Amino acid sequence: MMNNKKILITGVAGFIGSNLAEAFLNKGCEVIGLDNFATGKPENIEQLLKKNAFTFQEGDIRNRAILDKIMPGTDAVLHQAALGSVPRSIKDPVTSIDVNITGTTNVFFAAHQHNVKRVVYAASSSTYGDSEDLPKVEHKIGKPLSPYAISKYVNEIIAENFHQIYGLDTIGLRYFNVFGKRQDPQSTYAAVIPKFVSQLMQLESPRINGDGSYSRDFTYVENVILANMLALETPDPEALNKVYNVACGDRTSLNELFALIKKELIRHNPKIQTIEPTYGAVRNGDVPHSLASIELAQKHLGYNPKYTVGQGLTEAIDWYWNNL
Ligand SMILES: NC(=O)c1ccc[n+]([C@@H]2O[C@H](COP(=O)([O-])OP(=O)(O)OC[C@H]3O[C@@H](n4cnc5c(N)ncnc54)[C@H](O)[C@@H]3O)[C@@H](O)[C@H]2O)c1
C-alpha cells in the first residue's frame, strides 16, 4: 500500500527519524527528510543520502518557507522533529516550547494548506505527568511535570483542534522510552540505555538516579517503526484523530535494565562482569513508574510489539558494540 508514496519525515537526522526513514525507504516509499541538526547528526543520514528515493532538506520546522518548498505533493508527514529531554526543557523552557509548539503548529498548518492526507506525529508518555495510575490509558492523564511534557501535550490539543477546524487528519503516537541504534549516548541529555551501554563499554560505573526500583516501559525502535507504518496505512476512519500509546506493555526497573545490559555486553567483553552501578539522588520531574496499556493501539491499529525489551537490547547492543 505504501509503495511509491511520498513521505516527509521531520527530524530525520535524529534517532527515531533516521530509523523511520530507513524503514520507509525499504518499503519503496519516496522520503523527504527535514532537520536542522539541533540534536541530530549528519552521520545518521549518511547511508540514506546514497539512495535515489531520499532527499534531504536542511532547515527549521519553524521556517514556513522551507515547508512550502518541500511539502507540495507529499502524501503523508511523519513529524518527529522536536527538542527532546525533560532536563533540557527545565534548563531552557523557552526554546523547547518554541520548537515543540510553534514548530509543530507550523508543520500541521502547512500540511493542511498543502492538502497532505495524514500527519502521524511523535507524542510522548511524559503527557501522563504526575498520574500514578498503572497501566497508563490514553484518556487519563495527570498534570505535566516539565515544559517538555507541556509541549508534547499541547501538540495533541492542536492536532485535535486542527481536525475540528480544518479537517486535518492526524494520529499521535505516545512513545514510551524508545531505544535502539543511532540513539546518541554522548549528549548531556542522553537517554539511560545508550548512556549505560557506552559507560559499561568504557568499563565505567553507570550512575542510577534513585535506588534502581524506578521502572519504565522501554520500547525498541522497531516497535515504533511498526506503529508508524500501521498509523500511516490504516484505512479505518475510526482510527484517525486519536492518540495511542506505543510501548511494549511491560516494565523493567533500572536495576533490571542494568543487569540486562551487562549480560549482553559481557558476551563482547567479559571484564564488564565486575562493574556495578553507583546510586544518586532521584531526578527532578521523574515519576516512579511507567507502564503503558497498548489495548487502544491493538484495537484500532492492529499494533502488537514485535520485540521484547530483551530482544531489542540484544540487537541494539550489538550495534553499539560495532559502531561506538
Ligand atoms: N526517544 C524517546 O524515547 C522518545 C519518547 C517520547 C517521544 N519522543 C519524541 O520522538 C521524536 C524523536 O525523538 P528522538 O529520540 O529521535 O530525538 P532526536 O533528538 O534524536 O531527534 C529529534 C530530531 O529533530 C531535529 N530537530 C530539533 N529541532 C528542530 C527544528 N527546529 N527543526 C528541524 N529539526 C529539528 C533534531 O536535530 C533531531 O535530529 C521527538 O518528537 C521526541 O519528542 C521520543
The ligand as an SDF file (V2000), in Angstrom:
LIG
                    3D

 44 48  0  0  0  0  0  0  0  0999 V2000
   13.3350    8.7780   22.2660 N   0  0  0  0  0  0  0  0  0  0  0  0
   12.2820    8.6390   23.0610 C   0  0  0  0  0  0  0  0  0  0  0  0
   12.2790    7.8150   23.9920 O   0  0  0  0  0  0  0  0  0  0  0  0
   11.0390    9.4460   22.8470 C   0  0  0  0  0  0  0  0  0  0  0  0
    9.9540    9.2650   23.7280 C   0  0  0  0  0  0  0  0  0  0  0  0
    8.8010   10.0090   23.5370 C   0  0  0  0  0  0  0  0  0  0  0  0
    8.7120   10.8850   22.4710 C   0  0  0  0  0  0  0  0  0  0  0  0
    9.7900   11.0610   21.6500 N   0  0  0  0  0  0  0  0  0  0  0  0
    9.6570   12.0250   20.5370 C   0  0  0  0  0  0  0  0  0  0  0  0
   10.0930   11.3900   19.3530 O   0  0  0  0  0  0  0  0  0  0  0  0
   10.6560   12.3650   18.4720 C   0  0  0  0  0  0  0  0  0  0  0  0
   12.0390   11.9230   18.0250 C   0  0  0  0  0  0  0  0  0  0  0  0
   12.8630   11.7970   19.1660 O   0  0  0  0  0  0  0  0  0  0  0  0
   14.3420   11.2070   19.1130 P   0  0  0  0  0  0  0  0  0  0  0  0
   14.5250   10.3980   20.3240 O   0  0  0  0  0  0  0  0  0  0  0  0
   14.6080   10.6270   17.7870 O   0  0  0  0  0  0  0  0  0  0  0  0
   15.1880   12.5470   19.3310 O   0  0  0  0  0  0  0  0  0  0  0  0
   16.3920   13.1370   18.4860 P   0  0  0  0  0  0  0  0  0  0  0  0
   16.8630   14.3450   19.2510 O   0  0  0  0  0  0  0  0  0  0  0  0
   17.3750   12.0890   18.1530 O   0  0  0  0  0  0  0  0  0  0  0  0
   15.6650   13.5900   17.1490 O   0  0  0  0  0  0  0  0  0  0  0  0
   14.9640   14.8040   17.0120 C   0  0  0  0  0  0  0  0  0  0  0  0
   15.4080   15.4270   15.6940 C   0  0  0  0  0  0  0  0  0  0  0  0
   14.6890   16.6510   15.4990 O   0  0  0  0  0  0  0  0  0  0  0  0
   15.6190   17.6240   14.9980 C   0  0  0  0  0  0  0  0  0  0  0  0
   15.1470   18.9570   15.3200 N   0  0  0  0  0  0  0  0  0  0  0  0
   15.0860   19.5440   16.5480 C   0  0  0  0  0  0  0  0  0  0  0  0
   14.6470   20.8020   16.4370 N   0  0  0  0  0  0  0  0  0  0  0  0
   14.3840   21.0050   15.1130 C   0  0  0  0  0  0  0  0  0  0  0  0
   13.9030   22.1120   14.3850 C   0  0  0  0  0  0  0  0  0  0  0  0
   13.5920   23.2730   14.9890 N   0  0  0  0  0  0  0  0  0  0  0  0
   13.7700   21.9900   13.0420 N   0  0  0  0  0  0  0  0  0  0  0  0
   14.1130   20.8350   12.4100 C   0  0  0  0  0  0  0  0  0  0  0  0
   14.5690   19.7460   13.0660 N   0  0  0  0  0  0  0  0  0  0  0  0
   14.7050   19.8380   14.4030 C   0  0  0  0  0  0  0  0  0  0  0  0
   16.9240   17.3050   15.6830 C   0  0  0  0  0  0  0  0  0  0  0  0
   18.0570   17.8430   15.0510 O   0  0  0  0  0  0  0  0  0  0  0  0
   16.9030   15.7860   15.6720 C   0  0  0  0  0  0  0  0  0  0  0  0
   17.5030   15.2750   14.5080 O   0  0  0  0  0  0  0  0  0  0  0  0
   10.6270   13.6830   19.2270 C   0  0  0  0  0  0  0  0  0  0  0  0
    9.4550   14.3740   18.8490 O   0  0  0  0  0  0  0  0  0  0  0  0
   10.5270   13.2580   20.6740 C   0  0  0  0  0  0  0  0  0  0  0  0
    9.8970   14.2380   21.4770 O   0  0  0  0  0  0  0  0  0  0  0  0
   10.9520   10.3630   21.8040 C   0  0  0  0  0  0  0  0  0  0  0  0
  1  2  1  0
  2  3  2  0
  2  4  1  0
  4  5  1  0
  4 44  2  0
  5  6  2  0
  6  7  1  0
  7  8  2  0
  8  9  1  0
  8 44  1  0
  9 10  1  0
  9 42  1  0
 10 11  1  0
 11 12  1  0
 11 40  1  0
 12 13  1  0
 13 14  1  0
 14 15  2  0
 14 16  1  0
 14 17  1  0
 17 18  1  0
 18 19  2  0
 18 20  1  0
 18 21  1  0
 21 22  1  0
 22 23  1  0
 23 24  1  0
 23 38  1  0
 24 25  1  0
 25 26  1  0
 25 36  1  0
 26 27  1  0
 26 35  1  0
 27 28  2  0
 28 29  1  0
 29 30  1  0
 29 35  2  0
 30 31  1  0
 30 32  2  0
 32 33  1  0
 33 34  2  0
 34 35  1  0
 36 37  1  0
 36 38  1  0
 38 39  1  0
 40 41  1  0
 40 42  1  0
 42 43  1  0
M  CHG  2   8   1  16  -1
M  END
$$$$
